[in-house]
């Protein structure tokens, strides 16, 4: 049986309390790669996405905090203006392709993108 293809998601948040902000940041970093301070990207299976959302719901204050998760059809090369997160010539989809190929060889399942 073939494994369902993971879908890439952008995760962005605005958390009002510094303590909750640190907890949310640490949690999302377990699953995704930071693009900016509170914007992340990662491929998720439905079960892994549900796991992260369940854990997030235990941390945030819904009346004060905002967490958004946007599905992408495929991570395209973005137009970037200003300071870059990655060096010139290195694109996010290249990194994710490499990580996905090497995930079968990695032994540390806590690393991001090792699904």
FITI-978149 format. One record per atom (N, C-alpha, C): residue in three letters; chain; x negated, y negated, z. Coordinates in Angstrom, 2 decimals. Layout:
% FITI-978149
+-----+-------+---------+---------+---------+
: res : chain :      c1 :      c2 :      c3 :
+-----+-------+---------+---------+---------+
: ALA :     A :       X :       Y :       Z :
...
+-----+-------+---------+---------+---------+
% end
This chain:
% FITI-978149
+-----+-------+---------+---------+---------+
: res : chain :      c1 :      c2 :      c3 :
+-----+-------+---------+---------+---------+
: UNK :     A :   -0.84 :    1.17 :    0.00 :
: UNK :     A :    0.00 :    0.00 :    0.00 :
: UNK :     A :   -0.89 :   -1.24 :    0.00 :
: UNK :     A :   -0.59 :   -2.22 :   -0.85 :
: UNK :     A :   -1.43 :   -3.42 :   -0.94 :
: UNK :     A :   -1.06 :   -4.44 :    0.13 :
: UNK :     A :   -2.07 :   -5.14 :    0.60 :
: UNK :     A :   -1.87 :   -6.17 :    1.62 :
: UNK :     A :   -1.26 :   -7.40 :    0.96 :
: UNK :     A :   -0.25 :   -8.01 :    1.61 :
: UNK :     A :    0.35 :   -9.24 :    1.09 :
: UNK :     A :   -0.70 :  -10.34 :    1.09 :
: UNK :     A :   -0.66 :  -11.18 :    0.06 :
: UNK :     A :   -1.62 :  -12.25 :   -0.06 :
: UNK :     A :   -1.36 :  -13.34 :    0.97 :
: UNK :     A :   -2.41 :  -13.80 :    1.61 :
: UNK :     A :   -2.29 :  -14.88 :    2.57 :
: UNK :     A :   -1.96 :  -16.18 :    1.84 :
: UNK :     A :   -1.26 :  -17.06 :    2.53 :
: UNK :     A :   -0.92 :  -18.37 :    2.00 :
: UNK :     A :   -1.75 :  -19.39 :    2.76 :
: UNK :     A :   -2.28 :  -20.37 :    2.05 :
: UNK :     A :   -3.05 :  -21.44 :    2.69 :
: UNK :     A :   -2.09 :  -22.47 :    3.26 :
: UNK :     A :   -2.46 :  -23.00 :    4.43 :
: UNK :     A :   -1.65 :  -24.01 :    5.11 :
: UNK :     A :   -2.55 :  -25.16 :    5.56 :
: UNK :     A :   -1.98 :  -26.35 :    5.53 :
: UNK :     A :   -2.58 :  -27.52 :    6.16 :
: UNK :     A :   -1.88 :  -27.67 :    7.51 :
: UNK :     A :   -2.64 :  -27.81 :    8.57 :
: UNK :     A :   -2.10 :  -28.01 :    9.91 :
: UNK :     A :   -2.56 :  -29.39 :   10.38 :
: UNK :     A :   -1.61 :  -30.22 :   10.76 :
: UNK :     A :   -1.93 :  -31.56 :   11.25 :
: UNK :     A :   -1.15 :  -31.80 :   12.54 :
: UNK :     A :   -1.76 :  -32.53 :   13.45 :
: UNK :     A :   -1.06 :  -32.78 :   14.70 :
: UNK :     A :   -1.37 :  -34.17 :   15.25 :
: UNK :     A :   -0.43 :  -34.65 :   16.05 :
: UNK :     A :   -0.56 :  -35.90 :   16.79 :
: UNK :     A :   -0.06 :  -35.60 :   18.20 :
: UNK :     A :   -0.99 :  -35.47 :   19.13 :
: UNK :     A :   -0.66 :  -35.05 :   20.49 :
: UNK :     A :   -0.89 :  -36.24 :   21.43 :
: UNK :     A :    0.12 :  -36.56 :   22.24 :
: UNK :     A :    0.07 :  -37.79 :   23.05 :
: UNK :     A :   -0.78 :  -37.68 :   24.31 :
: UNK :     A :   -0.92 :  -36.51 :   24.87 :
: UNK :     A :   -1.65 :  -36.33 :   26.12 :
: UNK :     A :   -3.05 :  -35.75 :   25.85 :
: UNK :     A :   -4.10 :  -36.38 :   26.39 :
: UNK :     A :   -5.47 :  -35.90 :   26.13 :
: UNK :     A :   -5.70 :  -34.43 :   26.53 :
: UNK :     A :   -5.11 :  -34.00 :   27.62 :
: UNK :     A :   -5.29 :  -32.61 :   28.06 :
: UNK :     A :   -4.64 :  -31.64 :   27.06 :
: UNK :     A :   -3.42 :  -31.94 :   26.65 :
: UNK :     A :   -2.75 :  -31.09 :   25.65 :
: UNK :     A :   -3.48 :  -31.17 :   24.31 :
: UNK :     A :   -3.98 :  -32.35 :   23.98 :
: UNK :     A :   -4.73 :  -32.52 :   22.73 :
: UNK :     A :   -5.93 :  -31.58 :   22.69 :
: UNK :     A :   -6.69 :  -31.52 :   23.77 :
: UNK :     A :   -7.84 :  -30.61 :   23.82 :
: UNK :     A :   -7.41 :  -29.15 :   23.66 :
: UNK :     A :   -6.32 :  -28.78 :   24.31 :
: UNK :     A :   -5.84 :  -27.39 :   24.22 :
: UNK :     A :   -5.39 :  -27.06 :   22.80 :
: UNK :     A :   -4.64 :  -27.98 :   22.18 :
: UNK :     A :   -4.18 :  -27.75 :   20.81 :
: UNK :     A :   -5.37 :  -27.68 :   19.87 :
: UNK :     A :   -6.33 :  -28.58 :   20.03 :
: UNK :     A :   -7.51 :  -28.59 :   19.16 :
: UNK :     A :   -8.27 :  -27.26 :   19.26 :
: UNK :     A :   -8.50 :  -26.80 :   20.48 :
: UNK :     A :   -9.21 :  -25.52 :   20.66 :
: UNK :     A :   -8.44 :  -24.36 :   20.04 :
: UNK :     A :   -7.13 :  -24.37 :   20.22 :
: UNK :     A :   -6.31 :  -23.28 :   19.68 :
: UNK :     A :   -6.36 :  -23.27 :   18.15 :
: UNK :     A :   -6.13 :  -24.42 :   17.54 :
: UNK :     A :   -6.10 :  -24.46 :   16.07 :
: UNK :     A :   -7.47 :  -24.11 :   15.50 :
: UNK :     A :   -8.56 :  -24.51 :   16.18 :
: UNK :     A :   -9.91 :  -24.16 :   15.72 :
: UNK :     A :  -10.14 :  -22.66 :   15.70 :
: UNK :     A :   -9.42 :  -21.90 :   16.51 :
: UNK :     A :   -9.54 :  -20.44 :   16.48 :
: UNK :     A :   -9.05 :  -19.86 :   15.16 :
: UNK :     A :   -8.15 :  -20.57 :   14.50 :
: UNK :     A :   -7.50 :  -20.05 :   13.30 :
: UNK :     A :   -7.91 :  -20.74 :   12.01 :
: UNK :     A :   -8.40 :  -21.99 :   12.11 :
: UNK :     A :   -8.55 :  -22.80 :   10.91 :
: UNK :     A :   -9.82 :  -23.63 :   10.94 :
: UNK :     A :  -10.15 :  -24.19 :    9.79 :
: UNK :     A :  -11.32 :  -25.06 :    9.65 :
: UNK :     A :  -10.87 :  -26.52 :    9.63 :
: UNK :     A :  -11.56 :  -27.35 :   10.40 :
: UNK :     A :  -11.22 :  -28.77 :   10.47 :
: UNK :     A :  -11.60 :  -29.49 :    9.19 :
: UNK :     A :  -10.66 :  -30.29 :    8.69 :
: UNK :     A :  -10.94 :  -31.18 :    7.57 :
: UNK :     A :  -11.17 :  -32.60 :    8.09 :
: UNK :     A :  -10.43 :  -32.95 :    9.13 :
: UNK :     A :  -10.58 :  -34.20 :    9.87 :
: UNK :     A :  -10.36 :  -33.87 :   11.33 :
: UNK :     A :  -10.34 :  -34.86 :   12.21 :
: UNK :     A :  -10.22 :  -34.58 :   13.65 :
: UNK :     A :   -8.96 :  -33.78 :   13.99 :
: UNK :     A :   -7.84 :  -34.08 :   13.36 :
: UNK :     A :   -6.61 :  -33.36 :   13.69 :
: UNK :     A :   -5.92 :  -32.79 :   12.44 :
: UNK :     A :   -6.71 :  -32.48 :   11.43 :
: UNK :     A :   -6.19 :  -31.88 :   10.20 :
: UNK :     A :   -7.05 :  -30.66 :    9.87 :
: UNK :     A :   -6.38 :  -29.52 :    9.68 :
: UNK :     A :   -7.07 :  -28.26 :    9.47 :
: UNK :     A :   -6.49 :  -27.55 :    8.26 :
: UNK :     A :   -7.23 :  -26.58 :    7.74 :
: UNK :     A :   -6.76 :  -25.73 :    6.65 :
: UNK :     A :   -7.14 :  -24.29 :    6.95 :
: UNK :     A :   -6.25 :  -23.36 :    6.57 :
: UNK :     A :   -6.54 :  -21.94 :    6.78 :
: UNK :     A :   -5.58 :  -21.09 :    5.97 :
: UNK :     A :   -6.05 :  -19.89 :    5.58 :
: UNK :     A :   -5.13 :  -18.92 :    5.00 :
: UNK :     A :   -4.49 :  -18.11 :    6.13 :
: UNK :     A :   -3.19 :  -17.88 :    6.04 :
: UNK :     A :   -2.49 :  -17.13 :    7.07 :
: UNK :     A :   -1.60 :  -16.06 :    6.45 :
: UNK :     A :   -1.56 :  -14.91 :    7.08 :
: UNK :     A :   -0.49 :  -13.95 :    6.83 :
: UNK :     A :    0.70 :  -14.46 :    7.65 :
: UNK :     A :    1.88 :  -13.98 :    7.36 :
: UNK :     A :    3.05 :  -14.45 :    8.12 :
: UNK :     A :    2.92 :  -14.11 :    9.60 :
: UNK :     A :    2.41 :  -12.94 :    9.91 :
: UNK :     A :    2.29 :  -12.54 :   11.32 :
: UNK :     A :    1.26 :  -13.40 :   12.06 :
: UNK :     A :    0.15 :  -13.73 :   11.41 :
: UNK :     A :   -0.86 :  -14.57 :   12.06 :
: UNK :     A :   -0.35 :  -15.99 :   12.25 :
: UNK :     A :    0.38 :  -16.50 :   11.27 :
: UNK :     A :    0.98 :  -17.83 :   11.40 :
: UNK :     A :    1.97 :  -17.84 :   12.56 :
: UNK :     A :    2.80 :  -16.83 :   12.65 :
: UNK :     A :    3.76 :  -16.73 :   13.75 :
: UNK :     A :    3.06 :  -16.69 :   15.11 :
: UNK :     A :    1.94 :  -15.98 :   15.16 :
: UNK :     A :    1.16 :  -15.89 :   16.40 :
: UNK :     A :    0.66 :  -17.27 :   16.82 :
: UNK :     A :    0.07 :  -18.01 :   15.87 :
: UNK :     A :   -0.45 :  -19.33 :   16.20 :
: UNK :     A :    0.67 :  -20.27 :   16.62 :
: UNK :     A :    1.78 :  -20.26 :   15.89 :
: UNK :     A :    2.91 :  -21.14 :   16.22 :
: UNK :     A :    3.45 :  -20.82 :   17.61 :
: UNK :     A :    3.55 :  -19.55 :   17.93 :
: UNK :     A :    4.02 :  -19.14 :   19.25 :
: UNK :     A :    3.11 :  -19.69 :   20.34 :
: UNK :     A :    1.82 :  -19.60 :   20.13 :
: UNK :     A :    0.87 :  -20.13 :   21.11 :
: UNK :     A :    0.93 :  -21.65 :   21.20 :
: UNK :     A :    1.11 :  -22.33 :   20.04 :
: UNK :     A :    1.23 :  -23.79 :   20.04 :
: UNK :     A :    2.45 :  -24.25 :   20.82 :
: UNK :     A :    3.57 :  -23.55 :   20.64 :
: UNK :     A :    4.81 :  -23.94 :   21.32 :
: UNK :     A :    4.68 :  -23.90 :   22.83 :
: UNK :     A :    3.77 :  -23.07 :   23.34 :
: UNK :     A :    3.55 :  -22.99 :   24.78 :
: UNK :     A :    2.72 :  -24.17 :   25.31 :
: UNK :     A :    2.06 :  -24.89 :   24.42 :
: UNK :     A :    1.18 :  -25.99 :   24.82 :
: UNK :     A :    1.84 :  -27.36 :   24.64 :
: UNK :     A :    2.49 :  -27.57 :   23.51 :
: UNK :     A :    2.95 :  -28.92 :   23.18 :
: UNK :     A :    4.20 :  -29.33 :   23.97 :
: UNK :     A :    4.41 :  -30.65 :   24.01 :
: UNK :     A :    5.64 :  -31.23 :   24.56 :
: UNK :     A :    6.44 :  -31.71 :   23.35 :
: UNK :     A :    7.46 :  -30.97 :   22.94 :
: UNK :     A :    8.18 :  -31.28 :   21.70 :
: UNK :     A :    8.74 :  -32.70 :   21.62 :
: UNK :     A :    9.09 :  -33.29 :   22.74 :
: UNK :     A :    9.64 :  -34.65 :   22.72 :
: UNK :     A :    8.56 :  -35.72 :   22.58 :
: UNK :     A :    7.28 :  -35.33 :   22.76 :
: UNK :     A :    6.18 :  -36.30 :   22.71 :
: UNK :     A :    5.15 :  -36.02 :   21.63 :
: UNK :     A :    5.00 :  -34.77 :   21.24 :
: UNK :     A :    3.94 :  -34.36 :   20.31 :
: UNK :     A :    4.52 :  -34.02 :   18.94 :
: UNK :     A :    3.65 :  -34.04 :   17.94 :
: UNK :     A :    4.06 :  -33.73 :   16.57 :
: UNK :     A :    3.02 :  -32.79 :   15.96 :
: UNK :     A :    3.47 :  -31.59 :   15.57 :
: UNK :     A :    2.62 :  -30.63 :   14.89 :
: UNK :     A :    3.31 :  -30.29 :   13.58 :
: UNK :     A :    2.56 :  -30.39 :   12.48 :
: UNK :     A :    3.13 :  -30.10 :   11.16 :
: UNK :     A :    2.26 :  -29.07 :   10.46 :
: UNK :     A :    2.93 :  -28.11 :    9.80 :
: UNK :     A :    2.24 :  -27.04 :    9.08 :
: UNK :     A :    2.82 :  -27.02 :    7.67 :
: UNK :     A :    1.97 :  -27.35 :    6.70 :
: UNK :     A :    2.39 :  -27.46 :    5.31 :
: UNK :     A :    1.82 :  -26.31 :    4.48 :
: UNK :     A :    2.66 :  -25.53 :    3.82 :
: UNK :     A :    2.13 :  -24.46 :    2.95 :
: UNK :     A :    1.58 :  -25.06 :    1.66 :
: UNK :     A :    0.51 :  -24.46 :    1.14 :
: UNK :     A :   -0.07 :  -24.86 :   -0.13 :
: UNK :     A :    0.06 :  -23.70 :   -1.10 :
: UNK :     A :    0.28 :  -24.01 :   -2.36 :
: UNK :     A :    0.35 :  -22.92 :   -3.33 :
: UNK :     A :   -1.04 :  -22.34 :   -3.57 :
: UNK :     A :   -2.06 :  -23.18 :   -3.55 :
: UNK :     A :   -3.45 :  -22.76 :   -3.64 :
: UNK :     A :   -4.31 :  -23.97 :   -3.30 :
: UNK :     A :   -5.39 :  -23.79 :   -2.55 :
: UNK :     A :   -6.20 :  -24.97 :   -2.20 :
: UNK :     A :   -6.93 :  -25.51 :   -3.43 :
: UNK :     A :   -6.45 :  -26.60 :   -3.94 :
: UNK :     A :   -7.07 :  -27.25 :   -5.09 :
: UNK :     A :   -8.22 :  -28.13 :   -4.60 :
: UNK :     A :   -9.09 :  -28.52 :   -5.50 :
: UNK :     A :  -10.16 :  -29.44 :   -5.15 :
: UNK :     A :   -9.54 :  -30.82 :   -4.97 :
: UNK :     A :   -9.63 :  -31.39 :   -3.77 :
: UNK :     A :   -8.98 :  -32.67 :   -3.50 :
: UNK :     A :   -9.78 :  -33.86 :   -4.02 :
: UNK :     A :   -9.12 :  -34.98 :   -4.17 :
: UNK :     A :   -9.81 :  -36.24 :   -4.41 :
: UNK :     A :  -10.14 :  -36.80 :   -3.04 :
: UNK :     A :  -11.40 :  -37.14 :   -2.81 :
: UNK :     A :  -11.84 :  -37.60 :   -1.50 :
: UNK :     A :  -12.44 :  -38.99 :   -1.65 :
: UNK :     A :  -12.00 :  -39.90 :   -0.80 :
: UNK :     A :  -12.51 :  -41.26 :   -0.80 :
: UNK :     A :  -13.06 :  -41.54 :    0.59 :
: UNK :     A :  -14.29 :  -42.01 :    0.68 :
: UNK :     A :  -14.89 :  -42.27 :    1.99 :
: UNK :     A :  -15.76 :  -41.12 :    2.43 :
: UNK :     A :  -15.97 :  -41.03 :    3.74 :
: UNK :     A :  -16.86 :  -40.03 :    4.34 :
: UNK :     A :  -16.37 :  -38.62 :    4.04 :
: UNK :     A :  -17.29 :  -37.77 :    3.60 :
: UNK :     A :  -16.95 :  -36.39 :    3.26 :
: UNK :     A :  -17.27 :  -35.45 :    4.42 :
: UNK :     A :  -16.43 :  -34.44 :    4.58 :
: UNK :     A :  -16.67 :  -33.41 :    5.60 :
: UNK :     A :  -17.74 :  -32.42 :    5.13 :
: UNK :     A :  -17.73 :  -32.11 :    3.83 :
: UNK :     A :  -18.67 :  -31.16 :    3.25 :
: UNK :     A :  -19.64 :  -31.88 :    2.32 :
: UNK :     A :  -20.86 :  -31.38 :    2.14 :
: UNK :     A :  -21.82 :  -32.01 :    1.22 :
: UNK :     A :  -21.32 :  -31.98 :   -0.22 :
: UNK :     A :  -21.83 :  -32.90 :   -1.04 :
: UNK :     A :  -21.48 :  -32.93 :   -2.46 :
: UNK :     A :  -21.75 :  -31.57 :   -3.08 :
: UNK :     A :  -20.87 :  -31.14 :   -3.95 :
: UNK :     A :  -21.04 :  -29.88 :   -4.66 :
: UNK :     A :  -20.51 :  -28.67 :   -3.91 :
: UNK :     A :  -20.15 :  -28.83 :   -2.64 :
: UNK :     A :  -19.57 :  -27.74 :   -1.86 :
: UNK :     A :  -18.08 :  -28.04 :   -1.72 :
: UNK :     A :  -17.26 :  -27.10 :   -2.16 :
: UNK :     A :  -15.83 :  -27.30 :   -2.13 :
: UNK :     A :  -15.20 :  -26.28 :   -1.20 :
: UNK :     A :  -14.10 :  -26.66 :   -0.59 :
: UNK :     A :  -13.42 :  -25.82 :    0.38 :
: UNK :     A :  -13.05 :  -24.46 :   -0.19 :
: UNK :     A :  -12.54 :  -24.41 :   -1.43 :
: UNK :     A :  -12.15 :  -23.11 :   -1.97 :
: UNK :     A :  -13.35 :  -22.20 :   -2.15 :
: UNK :     A :  -14.54 :  -22.74 :   -2.40 :
: UNK :     A :  -15.76 :  -21.93 :   -2.49 :
: UNK :     A :  -16.09 :  -21.31 :   -1.14 :
: UNK :     A :  -15.97 :  -22.09 :   -0.08 :
: UNK :     A :  -16.25 :  -21.60 :    1.27 :
: UNK :     A :  -15.25 :  -20.51 :    1.64 :
: UNK :     A :  -13.97 :  -20.74 :    1.36 :
: UNK :     A :  -12.95 :  -19.76 :    1.72 :
: UNK :     A :  -13.11 :  -18.48 :    0.92 :
: UNK :     A :  -13.47 :  -18.58 :   -0.36 :
: UNK :     A :  -13.71 :  -17.38 :   -1.15 :
: UNK :     A :  -14.87 :  -16.58 :   -0.55 :
: UNK :     A :  -15.95 :  -17.27 :   -0.17 :
: UNK :     A :  -17.10 :  -16.60 :    0.45 :
: UNK :     A :  -16.69 :  -15.94 :    1.76 :
: UNK :     A :  -15.94 :  -16.66 :    2.60 :
: UNK :     A :  -15.54 :  -16.10 :    3.89 :
: UNK :     A :  -14.64 :  -14.90 :    3.70 :
: UNK :     A :  -13.75 :  -14.96 :    2.74 :
: UNK :     A :  -12.85 :  -13.84 :    2.52 :
: UNK :     A :  -13.63 :  -12.61 :    2.03 :
: UNK :     A :  -14.66 :  -12.81 :    1.20 :
: UNK :     A :  -15.48 :  -11.69 :    0.73 :
: UNK :     A :  -16.32 :  -11.10 :    1.84 :
: UNK :     A :  -16.81 :  -11.95 :    2.74 :
: UNK :     A :  -17.70 :  -11.46 :    3.79 :
: UNK :     A :  -16.93 :  -10.98 :    5.01 :
: UNK :     A :  -15.61 :  -11.18 :    5.07 :
: UNK :     A :  -14.85 :  -10.81 :    6.26 :
: UNK :     A :  -14.86 :   -9.30 :    6.49 :
: UNK :     A :  -14.99 :   -8.53 :    5.44 :
: UNK :     A :  -15.02 :   -7.08 :    5.62 :
: UNK :     A :  -16.34 :   -6.63 :    6.24 :
: UNK :     A :  -17.35 :   -7.48 :    6.14 :
: UNK :     A :  -18.66 :   -7.13 :    6.69 :
: UNK :     A :  -18.86 :   -7.70 :    8.09 :
: UNK :     A :  -18.05 :   -8.70 :    8.48 :
: UNK :     A :  -18.24 :   -9.36 :    9.76 :
: UNK :     A :  -17.70 :   -8.50 :   10.90 :
: UNK :     A :  -18.33 :   -8.62 :   12.06 :
: UNK :     A :  -17.87 :   -7.84 :   13.20 :
: UNK :     A :  -17.20 :   -8.72 :   14.24 :
: UNK :     A :  -17.35 :  -10.06 :   14.17 :
: UNK :     A :  -16.74 :  -10.96 :   15.15 :
: UNK :     A :  -15.39 :  -11.44 :   14.66 :
: UNK :     A :  -14.32 :  -10.80 :   15.10 :
: UNK :     A :  -12.96 :  -11.13 :   14.63 :
: UNK :     A :  -12.47 :  -12.47 :   15.14 :
: UNK :     A :  -13.20 :  -13.13 :   16.04 :
: UNK :     A :  -12.75 :  -14.42 :   16.55 :
: UNK :     A :  -13.15 :  -15.57 :   15.63 :
: UNK :     A :  -13.98 :  -15.31 :   14.61 :
: UNK :     A :  -14.36 :  -16.37 :   13.69 :
: UNK :     A :  -13.19 :  -16.77 :   12.83 :
: UNK :     A :  -13.09 :  -18.08 :   12.50 :
: UNK :     A :  -12.01 :  -18.50 :   11.62 :
: UNK :     A :  -12.08 :  -17.79 :   10.27 :
: UNK :     A :  -10.97 :  -17.53 :    9.68 :
: UNK :     A :  -10.81 :  -16.92 :    8.37 :
: UNK :     A :  -11.14 :  -15.45 :    8.32 :
: UNK :     A :  -11.48 :  -14.84 :    9.45 :
: UNK :     A :  -11.67 :  -13.39 :    9.47 :
: UNK :     A :  -10.32 :  -12.81 :    9.85 :
: UNK :     A :   -9.53 :  -12.48 :    8.85 :
: UNK :     A :   -8.14 :  -12.10 :    9.12 :
: UNK :     A :   -7.96 :  -10.60 :    9.15 :
+-----+-------+---------+---------+---------+
% end
